[in-house]
Amino acid sequence: MINIRSMVLSAFLLSSSVAMATEVSKQADAAKRAEVAQLAKRAQQAQVIDTDTDSQLLEAVSRLPLAKTHRFIPQKVMDGGSALHMIKGYFDTPKGKTYAVMFVTPDLGTALYGQAFDTNTVKRYSPVDTEELKSASVYTIGDGPDEFFLVSDPLCPYCMSLEKRLAEYADKATFHLLFISLPMHPRAPEAIAYILSKEGDEARHAAAVEIAKGSKSFVGTDKKPAAREMARIERLAGELNTQGTPSLFSMDGEPVPMRVFDYYDKQAGKTPAGR
């Protein structure tokens, strides 16, 4: 038996999944938080015991809205104890397969892998660490009332188009940029390292716009000094369940449709670019 303590989550539920009266909501919060905390403890104590593949359970897990939304492909059922099913599989991400173990309650209602999710509504029970995301952002632009995390690849054509116009929305929203590299853009890490080599939000935004306008000045940038910071951003973007770039997220980590920029364009009397 192999103890998988190092593979399980540390985040817990902080908000209720149902809007209720304040006091009832607080009670629901506490109850769900306690439930997820108990499940996490059991997951930490779980032992891996290979078993015959349970095709019915694998099929049931694959049909869950959560599995479809997060593109989790279950491959094998393992014994996680009576309180949890332990499912070995992988996430089919833009960067390739990411192997993981998902813990699912017997009623298939709650799943844990790094964070806790409702398997049907895909609601995130464990909130993202907003402060860590902010501190990891490459730069922040704007001082508008709306606030977002924007995950971008500096060499993605759609991202480059948006980058050149981002300053136009500075009075509408505040954007915290997180740059990642997609497999189809092998030079993106150099571009990110180049942007990170600049000091301050203004200089970094200027470097990103420079690249978006076609400059190749980033080519040959040494990636080593920025390697740790880039890896941290990649990890946090993964925790947001980023499916591609550009991707916009609210401050609690929920996906936001990119058409919000079309809305801002209409407010300013401009023709929406369409995304």
Buried (B, 14 or more C-beta within 10 A) or exposed (E): EEEBEEBBBEBBBEBBBEEEEEEEBEEBBEEBBEBBEEBBEBBBBBEBEEEEEBEEBBEBBBEBEBBEBBBBBBEBBBBBBEBBBBBBBBBEBBEEEEEBBBBBBEEBEBBBBBBBBBBEEBBBBBBBBBEEBEEBBBBBBBEBEBBBBBBBBBBBEBBBEBBEBBEBBEEBBBBBBBBBBBEEBEBBBBBBBBBBBBEEBEEBBBBBBBBBEEEEEBEEBEBEEBEEBBEBBBEBBBBBBBEEBBBBBBBEBEBBEBEBBBEBBEEEEEEEEEB
